[in-house]
Amino acid sequence: MASSGSGYDLSSSTFSPDGRIFQIEYAAKAVENAGTALGLRCRDGVVLAVEKPLQNKMLVAKTTGRRIHTVDEHAGVAMTGFVSDGRQIVNRAREEASSYNETYGTKIPPMTLAARLSAYVHYFTLHGALRPFGASTLVAAYDPATKKHSLHMVEPSGVSYEYFGAAAGRGRQPARTEMEKLAINPKTAGGVGSTTTEGMESLITVADGVKQLAKIIHSLHDEAKDKPFELEMSWLSEGTGWKHAGVPRNVIKEAVEWAKKEIEEAEEESDEDDDEMEE
């Protein structure tokens, strides 16, 4: 019944008989077809990474279609999906951060920023004259008042959650599987029976996070099918004074080289295991 969306997908304000809003599902599909965006909350900060496909060989990649933006001194946003839609969410985030600072005289807390962005995105699913945003955003921020950093993701439906590791875009499911193997959750990082403090000490650092995200994105990229891409990365950590900044290009280069080496070694081990099984 109405599984195809026929007649019920003309407006985001219309429910189908089985309780679905097809316009929101279509927006989520637009995100699924875009480059992979990843975020990791580490022991000493947050790392963001986005796979930016290069649509044209003549494109000046460094200055065109950026996927990661600074919205406040202590906050950054990574996006995937329709870049133009994501840019509007970024502009809104900057307005919310500036307005909060002017009103209360302090930096906007990460949870408040994520909540206001999700409310803004949700508004576009409530009116027939509007359409949902075809973009998902990862919000990395630091709260100077509580001395805590966090990672949130805002989806096209207008919901937002806080994550230890978040993924959106084409490779979101395999990326989540790989991130679950990393030491990013303090409840499990220290092993069975460990305390929360021990778990925090066992978490990976942002330096390790940069390498791991580079490895995940490159392992998901199929050179035979996918277009060439540029890896955009940023971090917010103790090393940057809790200010959101782009990861230096030499650090990204070193991380990519390490990632490719790790992938090659893993493939060689897999081939050796296959040969042993055949024998």
C-alpha positions as CSV (number, residue, x, y, z in Angstrom):
1,M,0.0,0.0,0.0
2,A,1.6,3.2,-1.2
3,S,5.0,1.6,-1.1
4,S,6.0,3.3,-4.4
5,G,5.1,6.8,-3.1
6,S,2.6,7.4,-5.9
7,G,0.4,10.3,-5.0
8,Y,1.9,10.7,-1.6
9,D,5.3,12.1,-2.6
10,L,4.3,15.4,-3.9
11,S,4.7,17.2,-0.6
12,S,6.7,16.7,2.5
13,S,3.6,17.6,4.6
14,T,1.7,14.5,3.4
15,F,1.8,11.1,5.1
16,S,1.2,8.0,3.1
17,P,-1.3,5.5,4.5
18,D,1.5,3.4,6.0
19,G,2.9,6.4,7.9
20,R,5.8,7.4,5.6
21,I,6.9,10.8,4.3
22,F,8.4,10.0,1.0
23,Q,10.0,13.4,0.4
24,I,12.2,12.9,3.5
25,E,13.1,9.4,2.3
26,Y,14.1,10.9,-1.1
27,A,16.3,13.5,0.7
28,A,18.0,10.7,2.7
29,K,18.6,8.9,-0.6
30,A,20.3,12.0,-2.0
31,V,22.7,11.8,1.0
32,E,23.3,8.1,0.5
33,N,24.5,8.7,-3.1
34,A,27.0,11.4,-2.1
35,G,30.6,11.1,-0.8
36,T,31.2,9.6,2.6
37,A,31.5,11.9,5.6
38,L,33.0,10.6,8.9
39,G,33.5,11.9,12.4
40,L,35.3,10.5,15.4
41,R,35.2,11.7,19.0
42,C,38.7,10.9,20.4
43,R,40.2,11.3,23.8
44,D,41.7,14.7,23.1
45,G,39.3,16.1,20.5
46,V,37.1,15.4,17.4
47,V,38.2,14.6,13.8
48,L,36.1,15.2,10.7
49,A,36.8,13.7,7.3
50,V,34.9,14.0,4.0
51,E,35.4,12.3,0.6
52,K,35.0,15.1,-2.0
53,P,34.5,13.6,-5.5
54,L,36.2,15.5,-8.2
55,Q,33.6,16.0,-10.9
56,N,36.0,17.4,-13.5
57,K,39.7,17.2,-14.2
58,M,39.8,20.9,-14.7
59,L,38.4,21.6,-11.3
60,V,40.5,23.6,-8.8
61,A,39.8,21.2,-5.9
62,K,41.3,23.2,-3.0
63,T,39.0,26.1,-3.4
64,T,35.8,24.6,-4.9
65,G,32.9,22.9,-3.2
66,R,34.3,22.7,0.3
67,R,32.6,20.1,2.5
68,I,34.0,21.2,5.9
69,H,33.5,24.7,7.4
70,T,34.2,26.5,10.6
71,V,31.0,28.0,12.1
72,D,32.4,29.3,15.3
73,E,35.8,29.5,17.0
74,H,35.1,26.2,18.8
75,A,32.8,24.5,16.3
76,G,33.0,23.0,12.8
77,V,30.5,21.4,10.4
78,A,31.2,18.7,7.8
79,M,28.5,18.0,5.2
80,T,27.6,15.5,2.5
81,G,24.7,15.4,0.0
82,F,23.7,18.4,-2.0
83,V,26.5,20.9,-1.4
84,S,24.2,23.9,-1.9
85,D,21.8,22.6,0.7
86,G,24.6,21.9,3.1
87,R,25.9,25.4,2.6
88,Q,22.6,26.8,3.8
89,I,22.8,24.7,7.0
90,V,26.3,25.9,7.5
91,N,25.1,29.6,7.2
92,R,22.4,28.9,9.7
93,A,24.9,27.4,12.1
94,R,27.0,30.5,11.9
95,E,24.0,32.7,12.6
96,E,22.9,30.6,15.6
97,A,26.5,30.7,17.0
98,S,26.7,34.4,16.6
99,S,23.2,35.1,18.0
100,Y,23.9,32.9,21.1
101,N,27.1,34.7,21.8
102,E,25.5,38.1,21.4
103,T,22.6,37.1,23.7
104,Y,24.4,35.2,26.5
105,G,27.9,36.4,26.1
106,T,29.4,32.9,25.8
107,K,30.0,30.3,23.2
108,I,27.1,28.2,22.1
109,P,27.1,24.7,23.7
110,P,27.5,21.8,21.2
111,M,24.2,20.2,22.2
112,T,22.3,23.5,21.8
113,L,23.9,24.1,18.4
114,A,22.9,20.7,17.2
115,A,19.4,21.1,18.6
116,R,18.9,24.4,16.8
117,L,20.2,23.1,13.5
118,S,17.9,20.1,13.7
119,A,14.9,22.3,14.5
120,Y,15.8,24.4,11.4
121,V,16.1,21.4,9.2
122,H,12.9,19.9,10.6
123,Y,11.0,23.1,9.7
124,F,11.6,22.4,6.0
125,T,9.7,19.1,6.4
126,L,6.5,20.7,7.7
127,H,5.3,22.9,4.9
128,G,4.2,22.0,1.4
129,A,5.9,25.1,-0.1
130,L,9.3,23.9,1.1
131,R,11.4,20.7,0.5
132,P,13.7,18.8,2.9
133,F,17.4,19.5,2.8
134,G,19.2,16.9,0.8
135,A,22.2,17.0,3.1
136,S,23.4,15.5,6.4
137,T,25.8,17.4,8.7
138,L,28.3,16.4,11.3
139,V,28.8,18.9,14.1
140,A,32.1,18.9,16.0
141,A,32.2,21.4,18.9
142,Y,33.8,22.2,22.3
143,D,32.1,23.7,25.3
144,P,34.4,26.0,27.2
145,A,32.0,26.0,30.2
146,T,32.0,22.3,30.7
147,K,35.4,21.6,29.1
148,K,33.9,18.8,27.0
149,H,34.0,18.1,23.3
150,S,31.3,16.2,21.4
151,L,30.2,15.0,17.9
152,H,26.6,15.3,16.7
153,M,24.9,14.5,13.4
154,V,21.9,16.2,11.9
155,E,19.9,14.2,9.4
156,P,17.5,15.4,6.6
157,S,14.5,14.4,8.7
158,G,15.5,17.0,11.4
159,V,16.7,14.5,14.1
160,S,20.1,14.8,15.7
161,Y,22.1,12.5,17.9
162,E,25.4,12.6,19.7
163,Y,27.9,10.0,18.6
164,F,31.3,8.5,19.5
165,G,31.7,7.9,15.8
166,A,29.3,9.0,13.0
167,A,29.1,8.3,9.3
168,A,26.9,9.6,6.4
169,G,26.9,9.2,2.7
170,R,27.6,6.4,0.3
171,G,29.9,4.3,2.5
172,R,28.1,4.9,5.8
173,Q,27.3,1.3,6.7
174,P,30.8,-0.3,6.2
175,A,32.4,2.8,7.7
176,R,30.3,2.4,10.9
177,T,31.4,-1.3,11.0
178,E,35.0,-0.2,10.9
179,M,34.6,2.6,13.4
180,E,33.0,0.2,15.9
181,K,36.3,-1.7,16.0
182,L,38.2,1.5,17.2
183,A,38.7,2.5,20.8
184,I,36.3,5.4,20.8
185,N,33.7,4.3,23.4
186,P,35.0,4.8,27.0
187,K,32.7,2.1,28.3
188,T,34.3,-0.6,26.1
189,A,37.8,0.8,25.3
190,G,39.3,-0.3,28.6
191,G,38.1,-3.8,28.4
192,V,35.7,-5.7,30.7
193,G,35.7,-4.6,34.3
194,S,37.6,-1.3,33.6
195,T,36.4,2.0,35.1
196,T,35.3,5.0,33.0
197,T,38.6,6.7,33.8
198,E,40.6,3.8,32.5
199,G,38.3,3.7,29.4
200,M,39.0,7.3,28.7
201,E,42.7,6.8,28.9
202,S,42.4,3.9,26.4
203,L,40.7,6.0,23.7
204,I,42.5,6.9,20.5
205,T,44.0,10.3,20.0
206,V,43.1,12.7,17.2
207,A,46.5,11.9,15.6
208,D,45.4,8.3,15.4
209,G,41.9,9.3,14.4
210,V,43.2,11.1,11.3
211,K,45.0,8.0,10.2
212,Q,42.0,5.7,10.9
213,L,39.5,7.9,9.0
214,A,41.9,8.2,6.0
215,K,42.2,4.4,6.0
216,I,38.4,3.9,6.2
217,I,37.7,6.3,3.3
218,H,40.4,4.9,1.1
219,S,39.4,1.3,1.8
220,L,35.8,2.1,0.7
221,H,36.9,3.8,-2.5
222,D,36.8,1.7,-5.7
223,E,39.2,3.2,-8.2
224,A,37.6,1.2,-11.0
225,K,34.0,2.5,-10.4
226,D,34.3,5.7,-8.3
227,K,35.5,9.1,-9.4
228,P,38.8,10.5,-8.1
229,F,38.4,12.4,-4.8
230,E,40.1,14.8,-2.5
231,L,40.2,14.0,1.2
232,E,39.1,17.0,3.4
233,M,39.9,16.8,7.1
234,S,39.6,19.0,10.1
235,W,40.1,18.6,13.8
236,L,39.3,20.3,17.1
237,S,41.6,19.3,19.9
238,E,43.8,20.3,22.8
239,G,46.6,20.7,20.3
240,T,44.7,23.4,18.5
241,G,43.6,25.2,21.7
242,W,40.1,23.7,21.1
243,K,39.7,25.8,18.0
244,H,38.3,24.1,14.9
245,A,41.0,24.1,12.1
246,G,41.9,22.2,9.0
247,V,44.3,19.3,9.4
248,P,47.6,20.4,7.8
249,R,48.1,19.0,4.3
250,N,51.4,17.3,5.2
251,V,49.6,15.5,8.0
252,I,46.9,14.3,5.7
253,K,49.5,13.2,3.1
254,E,51.3,11.1,5.8
255,A,48.0,9.7,7.0
256,V,47.0,8.7,3.4
257,E,50.4,7.0,2.8
258,W,50.0,5.1,6.1
259,A,46.4,4.1,5.2
260,K,47.4,2.8,1.7
261,K,50.2,0.8,3.1
262,E,47.9,-0.7,5.8
263,I,45.3,-1.6,3.1
264,E,48.0,-3.2,0.9
265,E,49.3,-5.3,3.7
266,A,45.8,-6.4,4.7
267,E,45.1,-7.4,1.1
268,E,48.4,-9.4,0.9
269,E,47.6,-11.3,4.1
270,S,44.1,-12.0,2.7
271,D,45.6,-13.4,-0.5
272,E,48.0,-15.6,1.5
273,D,45.2,-17.0,3.6
274,D,43.2,-17.8,0.4
275,D,46.2,-19.6,-1.1
276,E,46.6,-21.7,2.1
277,M,42.9,-22.6,2.1
278,E,43.2,-23.8,-1.6
279,E,46.2,-26.0,-0.7
